[in-house]
Amino acid sequence: MARPLADSDVFHAIADPTRRAILDRLQAGPAPVNSLADGFPQSRPAISKHLRILKDAGMVSEQREGRERVYRLHPDRLTEVADWLLRYRDFWQTGLNRLKHRLEEET
């Protein structure tokens, strides 16, 4: 299966802890970039770069409201991650069930 370009790859977008923290903050609702940047040790331009990566991955949208840029969360792209993880959840559950049965047979 071909992987998408890094700029649009949801896995690349969520790989960074700062971007995951931004997504967490946007769960509460839309927020302007200056509000999002508060509380991070990075500069505002660095936060803007993180937001651009999230936007390129389709995880957030940007809208101008007056002089501010307001960002909104689009969590539907996370279904790609959830689907991928679900395959591994099934894999681990099956493996753990086999281990349980084997250990029960030995006792």
C-alpha positions in Angstrom: 0.0 0.0 0.0 1.5 3.3 -1.1 2.0 5.9 1.7 0.8 9.5 1.1 3.3 12.3 0.9 4.5 13.4 4.4 2.8 16.8 4.0 -0.7 15.1 3.8 0.1 12.1 6.0 -2.0 12.0 9.2 0.6 9.7 10.8 3.3 12.3 10.2 1.0 15.0 11.5 0.3 13.3 14.9 3.9 12.1 15.3 4.9 15.3 17.0 3.8 15.9 20.7 3.2 19.6 20.1 0.8 18.9 17.2 -1.0 16.3 19.4 -1.3 18.9 22.1 -2.7 21.4 19.6 -5.3 18.9 18.5 -6.2 18.3 22.2 -6.7 22.0 22.7 -8.9 22.3 19.6 -11.2 19.6 21.0 -12.7 22.4 23.2 -13.6 24.4 20.1 -12.2 26.7 17.5 -9.3 28.9 18.6 -7.2 31.7 17.2 -3.5 31.0 16.6 -2.3 33.4 19.3 -4.5 31.6 21.9 -3.2 28.2 20.7 0.4 29.4 20.9 0.0 30.5 24.6 1.4 27.9 26.9 3.9 26.4 24.5 7.6 27.0 24.9 7.9 27.4 21.1 7.7 30.7 19.2 4.5 31.7 17.5 6.1 31.0 14.1 6.9 27.5 15.2 3.3 26.9 16.3 2.2 28.3 12.9 4.4 25.7 11.2 2.8 22.9 13.3 -0.6 24.3 12.4 0.3 24.3 8.7 1.3 20.6 8.9 -2.0 19.8 10.6 -3.8 21.8 7.9 -2.0 20.1 5.1 -3.0 16.7 6.6 -6.6 17.9 6.7 -6.9 17.7 10.4 -7.6 21.4 11.0 -9.0 24.2 8.9 -8.1 27.8 9.0 -10.5 30.7 8.6 -9.8 34.4 8.8 -12.0 36.3 11.2 -11.0 39.9 11.2 -7.3 40.1 11.8 -7.1 36.7 13.4 -6.8 33.2 11.9 -9.1 30.8 13.7 -8.4 27.1 13.6 -11.0 24.3 13.8 -10.5 20.6 14.4 -11.5 18.0 11.8 -11.0 14.7 13.7 -12.5 12.6 10.8 -8.9 12.1 9.5 -8.1 10.3 12.7 -10.3 7.4 11.6 -7.4 6.4 9.4 -5.3 6.0 12.5 -8.1 4.3 14.4 -8.6 1.8 11.6 -4.9 1.1 11.4 -4.6 0.6 15.2 -7.7 -1.7 15.2 -5.9 -4.2 13.0 -3.1 -4.4 15.6 -5.6 -4.5 18.5 -7.1 -7.7 16.9 -3.6 -9.1 16.4 -2.6 -8.6 20.0 -5.9 -9.8 21.4 -5.6 -13.0 19.4 -2.0 -13.5 20.6 -2.9 -12.9 24.2 -5.8 -15.3 24.0 -3.5 -18.0 22.6 -1.0 -17.3 25.4 -3.8 -17.5 28.0 -5.0 -20.9 26.7 -1.5 -22.3 26.6 -0.8 -21.2 30.1 -4.1 -22.7 31.3 -3.2 -26.0 29.6 0.1 -26.2 31.4 -1.5 -25.8 34.9 
